[in-house]
Amino acid sequence: MTDEKLDQILKQALAPEINDREIRVRRKAGKGKMRVFNIIGKGVAAAAAAAVIGIGGLGYFNPVLAAKIPIIGRIFDKIEEDITYSGDYADKGSVLTKEDAAGALDTQAYSVSDQGITLTASEVYCDGYSLFLTVDIKQEDGAFTHIPGHYTGMYVEENKIAAGFYVDGTWNVDGGLPEQLENTFEGEVIDDHTFVGMLKINFREKFEGSGELSLNITGLGYDDDRMLDAEEITASHWTDGSWNMKLPFEVNETDVKTIEIGETKENITLHDVMVSPYQVVVHVETPGMQRELTDDRREKLLSKDPDMTDAEMFELLGWSYESCHTIVFNQDGEALYSDMEMPGFAGFAVQGKEISVLHIFIFENLDDWDKMRDEGMNSSVADKAVIAKEVHVS
């Protein structure tokens, strides 16, 4: 079965029935397709207006000047301070495509065009658990200077701002089963026709050595700050198309550390914690069960592919898991930016914070998680955590 056919089946047959809540994908910062604002805390609706930043705050280049400065091959350097997974990427990523001072590319191997939009892969970094890919996006009739910004710091007062570019499609590594793209390209607008950003892809299991990433992008879009009063403002500019590329990468384990824990309480297991220069990943297991292959589901799947076997159907349906909610602080009591949580994986952005000790709290109740986020590490709900663990990193 081709990746395209599998993706079509997932979208048309399963997506309407199996939602994000059922598979315990919880974004805590509002990132991803059709999510505009990036605010942590209660009263999100009231704070939404404050989250959109005018174009003056994003530091756009003078278009004439920008044309003379090589960007492709140096995108990490351009965006690394303001993206959610910020940090110094110098000497960490591998450059896929470079350009000279005149803007001419050394190679077109990692550049694809469709529907008037050209994507050029620039650099790639992989810590074994996630892959960080930078791209340059150009559109002939773009209006990129009207893309609103969003806060990427843990708190608004940190004043970290980035622009976002929505992406839809699938990815896989070394010909494996396709996974849905879940994040956006996050970065900076250069001019009306040029956006540079980074896409983060999370692996379900640790990857080692080298591999080939296949990106099958089927849609790209962005918001427009001139349409913020509209009833539906997300992806005001959306283009369906086909941008497919294959990108080599290699795991860079420099400054990456995994601490084994293996603690189980009340059917929740904290397996291990991974710390890299840019993220902390907490691997937590909760009870799960194979989704039932009902007659209705079988009929839906067979309507898309009459030759699909029961084994393939079960693989598509996957498992549902009981929920848990993880929050992490460093040795100074600073909460790490909580990005997303899905079965087995809770991701946190380091954002330049020093990490020698991690304090991990895992709750069954989302309200308790919310209260600790608001009150800090010494919250009154700390004793309600199913697992509370101090982990020494260095």
C-alpha positions as CSV (number, residue, x, y, z in Angstrom):
1,M,0.0,0.0,0.0
2,T,1.4,3.4,-1.0
3,D,2.0,6.2,1.5
4,E,-0.5,8.4,-0.4
5,K,-3.2,5.7,-0.3
6,L,-2.6,5.1,3.4
7,D,-2.8,8.8,4.1
8,Q,-6.1,9.0,2.2
9,I,-7.6,6.2,4.2
10,L,-6.6,7.8,7.5
11,K,-8.1,11.1,6.5
12,Q,-11.3,9.8,5.0
13,A,-12.1,6.9,7.2
14,L,-10.6,7.2,10.6
15,A,-10.1,10.9,11.3
16,P,-13.8,11.8,11.7
17,E,-14.2,9.0,14.2
18,I,-10.9,8.9,16.2
19,N,-10.1,12.3,17.6
20,D,-7.1,13.9,19.2
21,R,-8.6,13.5,22.7
22,E,-9.0,9.7,22.3
23,I,-5.3,9.2,21.4
24,R,-4.2,11.6,24.1
25,V,-2.5,14.2,22.0
26,R,-2.5,17.3,24.1
27,R,-0.9,20.5,22.8
28,K,-0.4,22.9,25.7
29,A,0.9,25.8,23.7
30,G,-1.5,26.2,20.8
31,K,0.9,25.1,18.1
32,G,0.0,23.2,15.0
33,K,-2.4,23.4,12.1
34,M,-5.4,25.7,12.6
35,R,-4.0,27.0,15.9
36,V,-3.1,30.7,15.8
37,F,-2.2,31.8,19.3
38,N,0.6,30.5,21.6
39,I,-0.4,31.5,25.1
40,I,0.1,29.5,28.3
41,G,-2.3,30.0,31.2
42,K,-6.0,30.5,31.9
43,G,-8.1,33.0,30.1
44,V,-6.7,32.1,26.6
45,A,-9.7,33.7,24.8
46,A,-9.2,37.0,26.7
47,A,-5.5,37.0,26.0
48,A,-5.7,36.0,22.4
49,A,-5.7,39.6,21.1
50,A,-2.5,40.2,22.9
51,A,-0.8,37.2,21.3
52,V,-0.9,38.7,17.8
53,I,2.1,40.9,17.1
54,G,2.2,43.5,14.4
55,I,4.7,43.2,11.6
56,G,6.9,45.9,13.2
57,G,7.8,43.5,16.0
58,L,9.1,40.6,13.8
59,G,12.2,42.3,12.5
60,Y,11.7,42.0,8.8
61,F,14.6,42.4,6.5
62,N,14.8,45.2,3.9
63,P,14.0,43.1,0.8
64,V,16.9,44.6,-1.2
65,L,19.3,44.0,1.6
66,A,18.0,40.5,2.2
67,A,18.6,39.5,-1.5
68,K,22.3,40.1,-0.9
69,I,22.6,38.1,2.3
70,P,22.8,34.3,2.0
71,I,20.0,32.8,4.0
72,I,19.7,29.2,2.9
73,G,22.2,27.1,4.8
74,R,22.1,29.6,7.6
75,I,18.5,29.5,8.7
76,F,19.2,28.1,12.2
77,D,21.4,31.1,12.8
78,K,18.6,33.4,11.7
79,I,15.7,32.0,13.7
80,E,17.3,30.1,16.6
81,E,16.7,32.8,19.3
82,D,13.0,33.2,18.9
83,I,11.5,29.8,17.9
84,T,10.0,27.6,20.6
85,Y,12.9,25.2,20.5
86,S,15.4,27.9,20.7
87,G,19.1,27.6,21.4
88,D,22.5,27.7,19.7
89,Y,22.4,25.3,16.7
90,A,25.9,26.2,15.5
91,D,27.9,23.1,14.6
92,K,24.9,20.9,15.5
93,G,22.9,20.6,12.3
94,S,24.0,19.4,8.8
95,V,23.7,21.7,5.9
96,L,21.7,20.3,3.0
97,T,21.6,23.2,0.7
98,K,23.7,26.3,0.5
99,E,23.6,29.5,-1.5
100,D,26.3,32.0,-2.4
101,A,26.2,35.8,-1.8
102,A,24.2,36.3,-5.0
103,G,21.6,33.9,-3.9
104,A,22.4,31.1,-6.3
105,L,21.9,27.6,-4.8
106,D,24.7,25.0,-4.9
107,T,22.2,22.3,-5.5
108,Q,18.5,21.9,-6.3
109,A,18.3,18.3,-4.9
110,Y,16.3,19.5,-1.9
111,S,14.1,22.1,-3.5
112,V,10.6,21.4,-4.8
113,S,7.9,23.7,-6.4
114,D,4.2,23.4,-6.9
115,Q,1.3,25.9,-7.2
116,G,3.7,28.8,-7.3
117,I,5.3,27.9,-3.9
118,T,8.9,26.7,-3.7
119,L,10.2,24.8,-0.6
120,T,14.0,24.5,-0.1
121,A,15.3,22.3,2.7
122,S,18.2,24.0,4.3
123,E,19.6,22.3,7.5
124,V,18.7,19.3,9.5
125,Y,19.5,18.2,13.1
126,C,18.4,15.0,14.9
127,D,19.0,14.2,18.6
128,G,17.6,10.7,18.1
129,Y,14.1,11.5,19.4
130,S,13.2,14.5,17.2
131,L,14.3,15.8,13.9
132,F,14.6,19.6,13.4
133,L,14.4,20.7,9.7
134,T,14.8,24.3,8.5
135,V,13.3,25.4,5.2
136,D,13.0,28.4,3.0
137,I,9.5,29.0,1.6
138,K,9.0,31.3,-1.4
139,Q,5.7,32.3,-3.1
140,E,5.4,34.4,-6.2
141,D,2.3,36.2,-5.1
142,G,2.8,35.9,-1.3
143,A,1.7,38.4,1.3
144,F,4.0,37.0,4.1
145,T,4.5,40.4,5.8
146,H,0.9,40.1,7.0
147,I,1.6,36.8,8.9
148,P,0.9,37.6,12.6
149,G,3.5,36.5,15.2
150,H,2.9,34.4,18.3
151,Y,4.7,34.3,21.6
152,T,7.1,31.3,22.0
153,G,8.4,31.9,25.5
154,M,7.0,30.3,28.6
155,Y,5.5,33.6,29.6
156,V,4.4,36.6,27.5
157,E,6.8,39.0,29.3
158,E,9.7,37.0,27.9
159,N,8.8,38.7,24.6
160,K,10.0,35.9,22.3
161,I,8.1,36.1,19.0
162,A,8.0,34.0,15.9
163,A,5.8,33.7,12.8
164,G,4.1,30.4,11.8
165,F,3.5,28.7,8.5
166,Y,0.9,25.8,8.5
167,V,1.8,22.5,6.9
168,D,-0.3,19.4,6.1
169,G,0.9,16.0,4.9
170,T,2.8,13.0,6.1
171,W,6.4,11.9,6.8
172,N,8.2,8.7,7.3
173,V,11.8,7.5,7.7
174,D,13.4,4.8,5.6
175,G,10.2,3.8,4.0
176,G,8.3,3.1,7.2
177,L,4.6,3.8,7.8
178,P,3.6,7.4,7.2
179,E,2.9,9.7,10.2
180,Q,0.8,12.8,10.1
181,L,2.7,16.1,10.3
182,E,1.7,17.7,13.5
183,N,3.7,20.9,13.9
184,T,4.1,24.1,11.9
185,F,7.1,25.7,10.3
186,E,8.0,28.3,12.9
187,G,10.4,31.1,12.1
188,E,10.6,34.5,10.5
189,V,9.3,36.5,7.5
190,I,12.1,37.9,5.4
191,D,9.9,39.8,2.9
192,D,6.5,39.6,1.2
193,H,7.6,36.5,-0.7
194,T,10.0,34.7,1.6
195,F,9.6,32.9,4.9
196,V,12.3,30.9,6.7
197,G,11.4,28.4,9.5
198,M,11.9,25.1,11.3
199,L,9.7,22.1,11.4
200,K,10.0,19.6,14.4
201,I,9.2,16.0,13.8
202,N,8.9,13.6,16.8
203,F,9.9,9.9,16.6
204,R,7.8,7.3,18.4
205,E,11.0,5.4,19.3
206,K,14.6,6.4,19.6
207,F,16.4,6.5,16.2
208,E,20.1,5.7,15.9
209,G,22.6,6.1,13.1
210,S,21.6,7.7,9.8
211,G,18.4,7.6,7.8
212,E,16.3,9.3,5.1
213,L,13.3,11.4,5.9
214,S,10.5,11.4,3.3
215,L,8.3,14.5,3.4
216,N,5.0,14.4,1.5
217,I,3.4,17.8,2.0
218,T,-0.1,18.3,0.6
219,G,-0.9,21.8,1.9
220,L,0.6,25.0,3.0
221,G,-1.0,28.1,4.5
222,Y,-0.7,31.1,6.7
223,D,-2.8,33.6,8.7
224,D,-3.3,37.2,7.8
225,D,-3.3,40.0,10.3
226,R,-5.7,42.0,8.2
227,M,-8.4,39.3,8.8
228,L,-8.1,38.9,12.6
229,D,-11.7,40.1,13.1
230,A,-13.1,37.5,10.8
231,E,-15.1,34.6,12.3
232,E,-12.6,32.1,11.0
233,I,-9.1,33.5,10.7
234,T,-6.9,30.4,10.6
235,A,-5.0,29.7,7.4
236,S,-6.6,32.6,5.6
237,H,-4.2,31.8,2.8
238,W,-4.2,28.0,2.1
239,T,-2.8,26.2,-1.0
240,D,-3.3,22.5,-1.7
241,G,-0.5,20.9,-3.7
242,S,2.3,18.4,-3.7
243,W,5.8,19.1,-2.3
244,N,7.7,15.8,-1.8
245,M,11.3,15.5,-0.9
246,K,13.8,13.0,0.6
247,L,16.3,14.3,3.0
248,P,19.3,12.5,4.5
249,F,20.0,12.9,8.2
250,E,22.3,11.6,10.9
251,V,21.8,11.4,14.7
252,N,24.0,13.8,16.5
253,E,24.4,12.7,20.1
254,T,26.6,15.5,21.2
255,D,25.4,16.9,24.5
256,V,22.4,14.4,24.5
257,K,21.9,12.4,27.7
258,T,19.2,9.7,28.5
259,I,18.6,8.9,32.2
260,E,16.8,5.6,32.9
261,I,14.2,5.7,35.7
262,G,11.7,2.8,35.4
263,E,9.4,3.9,38.2
264,T,5.8,2.6,38.2
265,K,2.9,3.9,40.4
266,E,-0.8,3.3,39.9
267,N,-0.4,1.9,36.4
268,I,1.7,4.9,35.2
269,T,5.4,4.2,34.4
270,L,8.1,6.8,34.1
271,H,10.6,5.1,31.8
272,D,13.3,7.6,31.1
273,V,14.1,11.2,30.5
274,M,16.1,12.5,27.5
275,V,17.9,15.9,27.7
276,S,19.4,17.5,24.6
277,P,20.5,21.1,24.1
278,Y,17.0,22.1,22.9
279,Q,14.5,19.8,24.5
280,V,13.6,17.5,27.3
281,V,11.6,14.4,26.5
282,V,9.8,12.4,29.2
283,H,8.8,8.9,28.2
284,V,5.7,7.9,30.2
285,E,3.6,4.8,29.7
286,T,-0.1,4.6,30.7
287,P,-2.5,1.7,30.3
288,G,-3.8,1.2,26.7
289,M,-5.8,-1.1,24.6
290,Q,-6.2,-2.0,21.0
291,R,-9.1,-0.1,19.4
292,E,-12.0,-2.4,18.5
293,L,-12.5,-3.3,14.8
294,T,-16.2,-2.8,14.7
295,D,-18.3,-3.8,11.7
296,D,-18.8,-0.1,10.9
297,R,-15.1,0.6,11.0
298,R,-14.4,-2.4,8.8
299,E,-17.0,-1.3,6.3
300,K,-15.5,2.2,6.2
301,L,-11.9,1.0,5.7
302,L,-12.9,-1.6,3.0
303,S,-14.8,1.2,1.2
304,K,-11.4,2.9,0.8
305,D,-9.4,-0.3,0.1
306,P,-11.3,-3.5,-0.6
307,D,-8.1,-5.5,-0.3
308,M,-7.1,-4.3,3.2
309,T,-6.5,-7.2,5.7
310,D,-7.7,-7.2,9.3
311,A,-4.0,-6.9,10.4
312,E,-3.7,-3.7,8.4
313,M,-6.9,-2.4,9.8
314,F,-5.8,-3.0,13.4
315,E,-2.5,-1.2,12.6
316,L,-4.4,1.8,11.3
317,L,-6.8,1.9,14.2
318,G,-3.9,1.8,16.7
319,W,-4.3,2.0,20.5
320,S,-6.2,4.3,22.9
321,Y,-4.5,5.2,26.1
322,E,-5.5,6.5,29.5
323,S,-4.4,10.1,30.0
324,C,-1.8,11.6,32.1
325,H,-0.3,15.1,32.3
326,T,3.4,15.9,32.8
327,I,5.1,19.1,34.0
328,V,8.8,19.6,34.5
329,F,10.9,22.2,36.4
330,N,14.7,22.7,36.6
331,Q,16.8,23.0,39.7
332,D,15.9,26.6,40.0
333,G,12.2,25.9,40.0
334,E,11.8,27.3,36.5
335,A,9.0,25.5,34.5
336,L,10.1,24.2,31.1
337,Y,8.0,25.2,28.2
338,S,5.5,22.4,27.8
339,D,4.8,21.8,24.1
340,M,2.8,18.7,23.5
341,E,2.0,15.3,25.0
342,M,1.0,12.2,23.2
343,P,1.1,8.5,24.1
344,G,4.5,7.8,25.6
345,F,6.0,11.2,24.8
346,A,5.9,14.5,26.6
347,G,8.1,17.2,25.1
348,F,9.5,20.4,26.7
349,A,11.6,23.1,25.2
350,V,14.8,24.0,27.1
351,Q,15.0,27.6,25.7
352,G,18.5,28.2,27.0
353,K,17.7,27.3,30.6
354,E,20.5,25.6,32.7
355,I,19.6,22.0,33.5
356,S,21.4,20.1,36.2
357,V,18.4,18.7,38.0
358,L,14.8,18.0,36.7
359,H,11.7,17.8,38.9
360,I,9.1,15.8,37.1
361,F,5.4,15.7,38.2
362,I,2.9,13.4,36.5
363,F,-0.8,13.9,37.2
364,E,-3.9,12.0,36.3
365,N,-6.1,15.1,36.6
366,L,-5.6,18.0,34.1
367,D,-6.9,20.6,36.7
368,D,-4.1,19.6,39.0
369,W,-1.6,20.1,36.2
370,D,-3.1,23.5,35.4
371,K,-2.8,24.6,39.0
372,M,0.8,23.5,39.3
373,R,1.6,25.4,36.1
374,D,0.0,28.5,37.6
375,E,1.4,28.2,41.1
376,G,4.9,26.7,40.4
377,M,6.9,23.8,41.7
378,N,5.8,24.2,45.3
379,S,2.1,24.2,44.4
380,S,-0.4,22.9,46.9
381,V,-1.3,20.1,44.4
382,A,2.2,18.7,44.3
383,D,1.2,15.9,46.6
384,K,-1.5,14.9,44.2
385,A,1.0,13.8,41.5
386,V,1.0,10.1,40.9
387,I,4.7,10.3,40.3
388,A,7.0,13.1,41.6
389,K,10.6,12.5,40.7
390,E,13.9,14.4,41.1
391,V,16.3,13.5,38.3
392,H,20.0,14.5,38.4
393,V,21.2,15.3,34.9
394,S,24.7,16.5,35.7
